Amino acid sequence: MTRRGWGMVAALAWLGATGASAQTLREPVLKQVAAPHNYYWRELYLPQLTMGPSGVSFMPTSDELVYSMAGSLWRQRIASPAATDLTHATGAYDYQPDVGSDGRRVVFTRYDGTSMELWELDLSTGRERALTKNGAVNVEPRISPDGKRLAWVSTLREGLFAVHVGDLGAAGLTNVEPLLPLRRSTIDRYYYSAIDHSLNPAWSPDGQSLYFVSNPEVVWGTGDIWTVELANRSAPRKVLSEETTWSARPEPSPDGHRILYSSYHGRQWHQLWLTTPAGAAPLPLTFGEFDRRNARWSPDGKQIAYISNEHGGTELVVQRVVGGDTTVVRPTERLYRTQRGLLEIDARDAQGRALPVRISVVASDQRAYAPDDGWMHADDGFDRGLQRTETHYFHCTTTCSVSVPAGPAQVTVRRGFRYTPLQQSIRVDAGRTAKLVPALRLNELPPEFGKWLSADLHVHMNYGGHYRNTPQHLVEQARAEDLDVVQNLIVNKEERVPDIAYFRTDPDPAGGGEVVLLHAQEYHTSFWGHVALLHLGEHYVLPDFASYRHTAIASPYPYNGVLADVAHEQGGLMGYVHPFDTEIVPDKEQSLTNALPVDVAHGKADYIEIVSFADHKATAAVWYRLLNLGFRLPAGAGTDAMANYASLRGPVGLNRVFLDTQGTRSPAALRDALKSGRDFVSNGPLLGLIAGDERPGGTLRLDAGGETAVRVALRSPVAVDHLELVANGRVIRAFELKGERHDFDWSGNVPLTASGWLLLRAWNEHADPGVLDIYPYATTSPIYLESPTPAPAASDDARYFVTWLDRVIDAASKRDDYNTADERADTLRYLREARQRYVDLGEATQTSGSGQQ
């Protein structure tokens, strides 16, 4: 699998007549972290802005809590409905409180859009002081039982997560040092750094040892539970082998006899488990098809507090250890540090009808807000030249009320791509309600270009995030994004498959008549590239992953062509997802194993995500070469949205395909429109293209030497820099966009003489805050051209893929973990046959000048 390399600003040479260099200034949130795959560790490990609780610590009396919620710290008695706001920093958010054993101070993490630093709060005076100012990510602070030391996790060393310790006193934090030296594992890892991390520190009751999670020689998990004596750090001891994902957080009981931790072992969701300091066989303490995480013992050892998402959002629960009765701690009475007012938002269309929408609210304190029971989401990156922090937003299905500090608030309302976004400032007075009724205006393509249904082909309803999603809630998200179709790709996250129970071959009834919700599959292999299996008519494909090194499923077999056959036997489709993060130069790649050109040569791939969680232009560059060789490969699009994340990789429908089904909403119509390429894909701009009487997916028959009547249309919620007609890999007409560059129509004659393909694309060089993606981009699928004049020679493209296949064959030949000799022989045969196809195409196009099959 390849995913966007966020560690640097990408500069890609964009194929076409412009020859220009396109650049995005969009960077990841917390770009100083060097661990790979930030869309995992940021959500699964680091605290996020949620309107419900996210972290908790007991006061010494065991009947009172300090917890984080909505970006502030709160104090509340378990038996009381009243919660007191302890912190409220302008433009910053507070998380992960840890109360000292004397009950006089709290150490916590503060995020300001740039870094996460440790702060200390004096509970008697309210005075705050910064404990770190190193610009790193500093999280999980834990005060020692005697109050003299602090343990926490910092990325101070090489951007990697590692436990640090220091003295905590009147001078602040001093004598800081890492708990352990950096260590490189001897095995190769994919989701985790080659250098071991250490996480989740917790003190033993006597303060002489620390428990933590680390991953020496662990390949597919965050790691095992370890302990080490502070006086003898050279001899850490493994307590328990436990491959969870970022959430174990081992907690020794006050009596020192038990270790409480969170695990999904053998299940789909995190629950609470118990082991001992000696690593006794663990047993579950709680059960349920939802998460219980971030658990803490009460000082008297009689209760456990934890964060649950049983009801979708996050809530704080206290459970009695003996008996198991629970109390949900609800802050129904909130005592704020700032004067507040209520902002009521009631979005409507031009006819006055209520609209579900996506809303961003930034109040006078430069913090983001949502309804108290809403799901707050945050973007995964932003352009620091345009924004001071990432965009936060929530979905509103009806009128939404948001409590905000008094003063001016900035409100942005969006709904998909067809509606013009609205931005407005409104004043909210203390103790009063300010009402905003935004009216969103449609800005659609003319109907002659197609009858479109918008679909996100790549959504994960649940993927280990803060929230627990359901089909009903996913449909609400889709409605707020003006999305007609959702393909929920059920997939493993390491050893679990969170949504496996939802798989079905017909549309989910939760969609009603408004949203078509389909449960499909993503197949994981880090060797051949990830693929989606859509419209499966019989069964989910198991084991759901292949080529997981250092496991019992290490073999590169089955290759993706085998999966395509399984999908096709069920009447389904196979498509390549999030393909390429950078321009692919086959003879210069450090490693090249992606099998897209292999499966295209064999006719197994039904579509490719051109707009996806990858670089759209780099992916399109490969796509153009395949089209030049005569392969008819439609464009698809999918967000790879983890729809239960708080730090979301775009909202559902960020990347979508518009399918011309002539208004039919059946799965068969959707399948046929995608497979035939009657579509365009986009993360914002809407595109219309007609050449002659043909639209994308059609075949236009040309007369030699003639011109063709062409119509194009653009409608976009954001300004567009470039709109271009591309034929056989070359820009044949660049349209000049003027004014606000949101709308454009053109018709005229275009010289089209050779066989091949024609498409329309729109793109920008830079990120736009209105599109939560690396840059705005859209393209139609091709209109295929047939003419007495052959297509331009594509021998260079054939050689490109021959070199590509040489690299793939070499890598596959060197693998020593096939289960059988037959697996190896079948895999290499399949690869070599594809390579020969490109050799033959290169020879044919060299002699005839035609790239047609």
N, C-alpha and C positions, 0 to 999 in steps of 0.2 A: 504494500500500500504506500502511496505517496500522499502526503498532506502538505499544505502550504508551509514553507520554511519561513517562520515569522522572525527568525533571528537577525535578518538583515532586510534592508530595503531592496526590493527586487527591481532590476532594470532589464527589461526584455526588448530585444529587437523584434518589432512587429512586422510580420510578413505583409507585403503589399507595396504599392507604388510609393507610399510615403517614405519608407525607409527610416522613419523616425524612431527614436527611443522612447518607449512609454515607461512611466515611473509612477509608483504609488508611494505616498508619504504616510499611508496608514500603517500604524505599528501596533503590536500587541499590548494589551494591558499588562503592566508589570514586566516589561521587556528585559529587566535585569536578571530574570530567572533563566538559568541555562538548561534546566531539565527539558527533555523533549515532550512534545504533545501537550501544549499548554491548555488545550480545550478539555483535557482530563484533569490535570493537577489543579488547575485554577478552580474548577467547580467542585471536584471531589475532595479537595484538601483544604483550600484556603477559604476563609469566611467570606460570605457574600451578603449583599444588602437584601434582606427579606423583611417583609412587614411583620411577620411572625418571629418568635424567638429563634436564635441560632446557636447560643452558647450559654452555659449556666455554671454557677458556683454557689455553694452553700455558705451562709454566715455561720459562725461557730455555734450558735444556739440550735442549729438544725431545723428551725422552724421558719427561716427566712432565706430568701434567695437574692442574688444579684445576677442579672442576665442581660444579654444583648438582644435588642429588638429595634428594627427600623433605623439602624445606624447610631443608636445611643445605648447607654447602659441604664438599667432600671433596677429598682429595689422593691421587693414585694414580699409580704408574709404569705405563706402558703394558704392560710385560712382566710385571707383578706382579698377583696376584689380591687383594692387600691394599689396602684404602682406609681412610684416616684421616679421621675426622670433625673438621673445623676449627672449625665454629661450631654453636651450639645455643642459640638465644634462646627464652626462655619466652614462649609465646603469639605467636610471630612466625616468619616463614619467609624464608629467604635464597635469592637468585637472582642470575643474571647476573654471575659473577665475571670480573674483568679483572685479570690479573697484570701488575705493572710490569716493565719491561725488565730491571731489576736483580734481579728475583726475590725482593724483600724484602717486598713488600706486595701486597694484593689489595683492589680496590675492588669493592663489590657492592651490590645492592639488597635492602632488607629491608622486608617487608610485615607490618604489625601489626594489620590489620583496619580501619584508618582511612586510612592513607596508605602510600606507598612512598617510603622515604628512602634516601639513599646512606650507606654505612658503609665504613670502611677497617679492614682486618685486617693487623696486623704478623705476618708468618709466623714470625719468630724468637722473639717473646715471646708471641704469642697475644692481644696487647692489641687491643681494638676501640675505635673512636671514630666518632661520628656526624659525617658531613660536611654533611648538610643536616638542617634541622628546620623546614621551611617548610609542612608539612601537605599538600603537593602530591603528584603522582605523578612520581617521579624514577626513570628507568630507563636502561638501556643505557650504563652508565659506561664510558669508554675513556680510559686514561691515555696521554698523549703519549709518543713514543719517548724523550724526555729526562727523563721523569718529573716535569716541572714544571707541567704543565697537565692539565686534565681536560675532556673533552667528554661530554655526556650529554643526554638528552631529559627535559624537565620540562613540566608543565602550569601552571607558576607564572604565566604570562601568560594570563589570560582562560580558564583551564581547557583550553587547546589544546596539543597536542603540538608542541614546538619544541625544536630543538637549542640548548643553552647551553654556554658555555665559562667556565672559571675557573682561577685559579692554585691549585696544589696543593702545600702545603708544611707546615712545622711548625705553622703557625697554622690548618691545615685548609684549607678551600676559601674563597678570597677573590677579590675583583674579578670577581664573577659577572656575566655579561651574555649576552643572547641572541646567537646567531651571526648571525641576520638579522632585519630588521624584519618585523612582521606584514604580510601582503599578502592582499588579497581578490581571488580569481579573477573574471574577467569573465563566466564561464558559470555556470549554475545546476547544482548537484550534489545528488544524493539521499543517497547513503550516507556522504558526507564533508562536513565543514564548508565553508562558503563561504570561510572564511579558510584559506589554504594551511597545511599542516603541514610539519614537517621531522623526519625519523626516521633511525635506523640510522647514527649517526656512526661514522666510522673514519678514523684518521690516515694520511696519506701516510707513507712510510718516513722522509722527512726532517723530518717534523713541521711542515711549513710550510703544509699544506693539510688540509682535511677532505673526505671523501666522505660523502654522505648521500642520502636519498631525499626528494623533495618532489613536490608535485602542482599546480604552476601550470597552469591550463587543462586539467587532466586530469579527466575526468568519472566514469569507471567503474573506477578503479584507485587504489592507494595512491600511485603516482607514478613518476617517472623517477629515474634515478641522476644525481646532480649532484656537482660539486666546487667548492670556493671556497678561495682563498688567504686565510689569516688576516690578512695584511697588506693585502689588497684585497678586502674583503667586499662591496663594491658591485658586483662583477662575477662572480657565480656562473656557472658554465658547465655546460650539460647534457652529460653523457657518453653517455647511452643512454636512448632511450625504452623504458620497460619497465613495463607495467601489471600488476603482481602484486598480491597482497593481504597487505600488512603484513609480509612475510617476506623481502624481497630481501636485506637486510643486506650491502651491498657491502663486500668485503674486499680491499684492495690487497695484492699479494704482497710479500714482503720485498725482492725485487729491483726492485719498482716497475713491472714491465712488464705485469702482468696484474691484472685485477679479477675476483675470485671472487664470485658471488652466487647466490641461489636464485630459481628461476622455474618456473612451470608453463606457459610459452608453448607453445601448440599441443598441450598434454597435459592430463591430469586431475590430476596430482600434481606437487609441487615436487621438482625435481632441481637439481643444481649446474651452473652455466654459467660460462663465461669470456668476458670482453671485455678491452679495453685502456683505459688512461686517455684515449686518443683516441677511444674508442667504436667500435672495430672490430666488424665483424659478429660477433655472439656465436655460440659453439658450445657444445653441452652437454658437460660433463665426465663426468656419470653418467646412468644410465638406470634405470627401474624404475617399477612401478605402486604406489608408496608415496612418502613424503616424506623428503627429505634437506634439513635446514635448520640454521640457527644455526651455520654453518661458520666455522672459523678456520684460518689458516695456522700451521704451526709456524715458530718463528723462523729455522730453517735453510732454510725453503722447500721441504722435501722431503716433508712430510706435510700432510694436512688432517684436522682433527677435526670431526665434525658429529653432530647428533642425528638418528636415524632411527626411523621407526615401521614398518619393514618387517614386523615380527612382531606388530604390533598396538599394544603399549605402546611407550614410548620407551626407546631404548638409545643408548649412546655408541660411535661407530665412528671409528677412525683409518684413513685410506686413504693409501697411498703415491701421490704425484703421478705419478711415472713407473712404470708397471707396473700400478697400480690394485689391488694386493692390499690386503685390509682385515683389521683386527683389531678385534673387538668387545671393548671394555674392560668386563669384568664384575667388580664388587666382591663376589666370593664370600666374602671375609674382611673383615669390617667392624670397625674399631676405634673404638668409640663413646666420646664424651665423658661419657656418663651410664651408670649401671648399668641393665641391661636385663633384662627377663623376657619370656616368651612368653604371649600370650593366645590360647587356642584356643576358637573359637566353632562350635558344632554345633547349628544351629537344627532344631527338630522340630515336628510338629503334635501335636494332642492324642492321636493314636494312636501316636506315637513314630516316625513316618516322617520322613525327611530332607526339609527344605524349602529351596529356593533363596530367598534373602532379600536385602533391602537393609540395610546396617549402617553405623552411625556410631560411631566410637571416638574419644574425646577422653581423652588420658592425663593424668598428673599435671603435665606441663609445659604444659597448656592448648593442646596442639597435636593436630591430627587425624592418625590413622594408618590404614594399610591394609596388606594383605600386600605383601611386597616386589615381587611380580610382578603386583599388582592394578592396576586402573584407578581412580584417585582422581577423584572428581567434586566440584564445588563449586556451591552454589546461586548464582543471579544477583542475589539481594537478601535483605534481612532487616530485621526490626524492631529498631532499635538500643536500644529500651527493654527488649527481652527477651533479646537476644543481644549479645555483644561482637564477634562476627565471623560470617561466613556459615557455613551448615551444610556440612560435608564428608561424603561417604559413598562406599561401594563396594558392588558386588554380589558376593554369595557364592553359588556354585552348589552347593558341598559344604562340608565342614568347612574353615574358614579359620583360619590361624595368623598372628597379628600380633605383631611385635616392638615393644615399647613400653618407655618408661622405667619403672623400678620405682616402685610407689606405686599409689594408687587410679586406676582408669580408669572412665569413664562410657560405657556401651554402650547404643545404641538399635537395636532390630531391628524392621523393618517388612516387610510383604509386601502390597502392593496395598491395597484398601479393605475386603476381607471379613475380614481378620484384625485382631485387637486388638493394637496396637503394645506392645512391651515395652521398658522402660527400667530399667537396673540398674547399680549400682556394684559393681565387683569389684576386689579388691586383687591386684596382680601383684608377686611378690617377685623380687628379683634372682637370675638364674640358674635360675629355676624356671618351670614351666608352670602357668598358671591356666586351668582349663577351665570354660566356660560353655555350658550346654545349655538355651537358652531354648525354651519350649514355647508356640507361638502358638495362640490360640483363635479359631476361626471365629465371626463375628458376621454371619450372612447374613439377607437378607430371607426371609420365609416363601415357600414355593414357589408358592403360588397367585398371586403377583404376576407371575410370569414365569419362563422358563428362559433365563437371561441368558448371553450371551457378551460379555466386555468387549473393546473395540477402541479403539486410538489411531489416529485417521484422519489424523494429521499427524506423521510422523517423518521425519527426514533421517538416513539411516544414516551418510553421510560428508558433511561440509560444511566442510572446511578446518581441522579441529581438530587437537589434539595427537596423537590416536590414529588408527589405521587400523582401521576396523570392517569386519566381514564379516557375511554372513547368519547364519553359525553363532553368532557372538558377539552379534549383535542378538537372536537367539532366546534366548540365555542371559539377556540383560538383561530381556527380556519375561517369562521364567519367574520371575525374581527379583521382578518386580513383579506377579505373578499376573495377567498380561495374556494374553488368548486370541488376539487378532488385532492385527497390526501392518500398517499401510499405510505403506510406505516411499515417500515422495513424492520421486521423482527430480527434480532441479531444477538450474538453472544457479547458480553463484556467479560472477558477472560472466561471463567468457568461457569458463568450463569447466563441465562437468556431471559431477561426480565419480563418480556411480553409474550412468552411462549404460549400462555394459556389463552391468549386472544386470537390466535391464528384461526382463520376460517377462509373458505374459498369463495364466499359470496360477500357482498357489501355489508358492513356492520350496520345494524339497525339504528345505532346511535346517530347516524348521519341524517336520519329522517329523509325528507325529500329535497333538502337544501344542499347538503354536502355529501359527496360520495367518499366514504371512508373504507379503504381496502387494506387488508393486512397481508403484506408480502414479506420478502426476505432479503437480507443482505448476507452474502457469503464472504467470510473473512479468510484471506490468505495474504500474508505480508510478502509473499514471493511473486505470485502471478498478477496481483492487483485485485482489489475488491470489485465484486459484481453484485448487481441487484437481480433478483429473480421475481418478476412481476406476474400477476394473473395466474398463479399456480392453481390448477383445477382439482388437485387431489390431496397433496400432503406437503408438509414442511420438509425440507431437505436436511438430512442429518449426515454427519455430526455438526454441520454448520460452520466448520472451519478446517483448514488444512495447513500444512507446513508450519506448525507451531514448534519451533526448534526446542530441543531438550525436553520433549514430552512424548507421550505414546502416540500422538498424532503429528509426528515430525515430518512424515513423508510429503514431498511435493505433489503426490498424487492423492486425490484427483486434480488435474489441471482444469482450468475454467471451461474448456470445451466440453468436458464430461458433464459439468454442471449445466451447461447450455442444453445438452441433449436431454437431461433429466427434466429441465424446465419445459422444453419444447414438447416432450412426451405428454406433459400435463396441459398443453395448450398455452403455455406461458411464454414470457420474453426474458432474454438475458441482456443486460446492459452494463457497460463499464461506468463506475462511479468515481467521483473526485479524482480524475486521472493524473494531471501533471501540474506541479507547482512551479516549474521553471522550464525554459526552453530545453528540449531534448536534443543533444548532439551525440549520437550513438557511440562514435569512436572515442569520445572524451568523457563519457560518464564513468564515475567510480564504480557503479554497479548498475546493471540494466537487466531486469527480469520481467518487466511488465509485458503481459501476453496479449495486449490489445491487437497489435497487427497480426498475431498468430490466429486469433479467433475471427478476425475480419477476413483473413485469407480463406479460412475454412467455411465462411458463411454462417458462423455461430453467433456473432454479436448482432443484436437487433437495434441498438442505439448506443450513444455515448453521451454522458453528461458534459455538455460544453460549458454551461453556466452551473457552477457547483462549488464545493469547498476545495477549490484548487485555483490555479491561475487560468482565467478564461482564454486569454490570448495565447498562452503557451499551449493549451489544449487544442485550441482551434488551429494552430499551426500544424500540429500532427494530423488533425482531421482533414485539413486541406490536401495534404499529401495523399491520404487515402482516397479522397474524392478524385484527385487528379488521375489516379490509377483505375478509375472506373467503378470503385466500390460505392454502393448506395447505402450510406450509413446515416440515419437520421440523427438530428440533434435532440437530446433530452436535457432535463435540468432538475436538480434537486439540491435542497439546502444542506442536507445532512444535519438538520435541526435536532438537537437533543431537547425535546419539547418539555421535559420536566427539569431543565436546568434553570438556575437563577442567573448564572453567567452564560448566556445563550449564544450559540453560534448562529446568530440571526433568528428572527421570528420564523415560524412556520410560513412557508411561501416566499421567503426572501429570494430564493432562486426557483423559478417556475417555468413550466412549459405551457404554452397556449395551444390547445388541440382543437383543430377544426373538425368537430363531430357533427356539424350542421344542427347543433342543439340537442343531439341525443346524449343522454347521460348514462347509458348502459356500460358496464365494464367491457363488453365486446367492442362497442364503438370507440371507447377510449384506447383499447389495445390496438385496434386497427389504425386509428389516426396516428398513434405514436410509431407503429411499425412502418407505416407508409410515409412518414415524414411530413404529414399535413400539419405543420406547426411552426411556431417560433419560440425561442427561449430568451429569458430576460431576468434581470434583477431590478428593473425599473421601466426602461423605455418600451413602448408598444410599437410594433413594426407591422406594416402591411406591404405586400409585394404581389403584383400581378404582371406577368410577362405574356403578351399575347392574350390568350384566354386561360393561362395556367397560373396556379398558385403553388406555394411550396409543396413538395411531394409529387407534383405532376411532371409530365414529360412534354416538352415543347419541341415540335418538329420545325426545323428552320429550312428556309431556302438559301441556297448558296449565295453569298454576297449581298444579302438583304438586311433591312433594319427591322427591329421589333418594337411594337408599342409597349411601353412599360409604365406602370403606375406605382408610386411609392407613397407611404404615409408614415408619419411619426407622431406619436402622442406620448408625452413623458411627464412624470411628476417632478423630475429634476432636469436641470439644463444639460443638454447633450453637446459635446464638442465636435464629434465626427459622425457623419452619416454617409455610408459608402455602398455602392454596388460592387460586388466582387464576382468575377467570372474566372474560373480555372486558376484560382490563386492570385489573381491580379485585380487591383482596384481599377475598374473601367470608368467609374464616375464618382467623384467626391462632391457632395452637395454642400453649398454654402448656407450655413445656418446663421440667422441674424436675430437680433432682439433678445428675448428671454430664452430662445432655443428649446422651447417645450413642444412646439407644434410645427409640422411641416407637411406640405403636400406637393407632389410634382407628378407630371405626366409628360411623356415625350417619346421620341424614337431613339433607340439605342442600337448601335451596330453589333449584332450577335451573329457570327458566321460559323464558328467551329462547334463541334460536339463538346460535351463536358457538363458544366454546371454553373448556376447563377444563384447568388443569394444577396440579401441586404443585411448590413450590420451597422450597429451604433456603438460608440465607445468613447470613453474619456481617458485622458492621461492620468488623472489624479482621483483620489478618493473624494466623495461627496458626503457630508454628514447626513443627507437625506436618504442615502443607500447604505445600509449596514453591511457593506461588502468592500472588497479591496478597491474597486472602482466600478462605475456604471458600465454595463455591457449588455448587448442584446444581439441576436442574430436569428434570421430565419433558417429553416432547413433549406436545402437546395431545390431549385427547379432544375430538372435534368434536361440537357440540350442534346438533340439528335440532329445531325446535319450531314450532308454529303462531304463536308470538309471535316477531316478527323480532328480530334482534340490535340492540343499542343503536346509535343513529346514530353514524357514524364519519366525518362530513364533515370534522372537524378533522384526522383522520388523512389523509384524501385531500388536503386543502390542504397539509399538511406535505410530502407527497411531490411535489405539483405544484411547490411552491417548490424542493424538492430538485432536481427535474428541470430547472427553469429554470436553476439554477446549473450543472448538468452540461452542458446544451445550450449555455449561454453559453461555458463553458470549451472544449468540443469545437469550437465554431464558430471560436474564436480561434486554434486550432492551425493553423500554417502548414506543417506537415511531413507531411501526408498524401502518399503516393506518387502518387496519381492523384485526379482530380476524382470518379471513381466511388467511391473509398474514402470520401471526405468525404461525398458525397451519401448513400451507404448507411448510414453511421454516424449522420448527423443524422436520416435517416428513421426508423431504429430507435429513437432517443431520443424523437423527437416522437410516435411511435405509443404508446410507453409513457406519456408525459406525458398523452396524450389518454385513456388507460385510467383514469388516476387522476382526471381531470376527470369522466369519465362515472361512476365509482364515487362521487365526491363528490355529484354530482347525484342519483344513485339513492338513496343512503343519506339524503340530505337530505329527499327526498319520501316515502320508504317507511319510514325508520328501520331499514332492513336493510343490513348490510354484506356480505351473502352475494353470491358471484359469480352 
